[in-house]
Amino acid sequence: MVFWKKLFSSSDAVNAAESTRLKEDLFNLENNDSSQPQIIFSTEKDIDFYELEELCDRVGWARRPLRKVKKAIEHSFLVVSMWEVTGKKRRLIGFARATSDHAFNATIWDVVVDPKFQSRGLGKAMMKYAIAQLRSADISNITLFADPQVIKFYQRLGFILDPEGIKGMFWYPD
Ligand SMILES: CC(C)(COP(=O)(O)OP(=O)(O)OC[C@H]1O[C@@H](n2cnc3c(N)ncnc32)[C@H](O)[C@@H]1OP(=O)(O)O)[C@@H](O)C(=O)NCCC(=O)NCCS
């Protein structure tokens, strides 16, 4: 049985997230008889990795070994998926996940919205949902690595670039 954490129509997605209507709205999809497309957020980790990789394909991301994707999701602290649901049909349209030390810090990875659903406020709503989940776990330091072209997207959500001059540093194998 699949339990969904959030249910609202796409048009009021941002308002819903902003007005902290994030109380658990458990919903059993098997009983869904709405013919209107609805947007649902889930924290269920049991998602179809092929469907996720197809979503990543649609934004031009390089393919990753499914074995590693599966492991990364299993070991993530938080997995947020966003679905368009019409009747009993569902389609993965957004995804984000976070790793964490379960106490102080979380880092958000793999933020993606299906290009057909972009620029409607859904990425923002999904991120707000993810942040609310992390805050409810009392995580106060949320970080991420932004591609240069999406810095403004994250800044609009309150993320700060180089706070107090702090720089992200990376080590890669030769
Ligand atoms: C980045 C991404 C998740 C944004 O999702 P989205 O649903 O299109 O974003 P929204 O419609 O919720 O936009 C929210 C706000 O951010 C702004 N925004 C969105 N994408 C932006 C971009 N690339 N550059 C600047 N601002 C952007 C919007 O204008 C909007 O501003 P507003 O709050 O003033 O109205 C989506 O474009 C995507 O999946 N891109 C490809 C994958 C990617 O680059 N992921 C990030 C990796 S770090």
Residues whose N, C-alpha, C, O or C-beta is under 5 A from the ligand:
A	BS01	LIG	V59 V111 V112 V113 F117 Q118 S119 R120 G121 L122 G123 K124 A125 F145 A146 D147 Q149 V150 K152 F153 R156
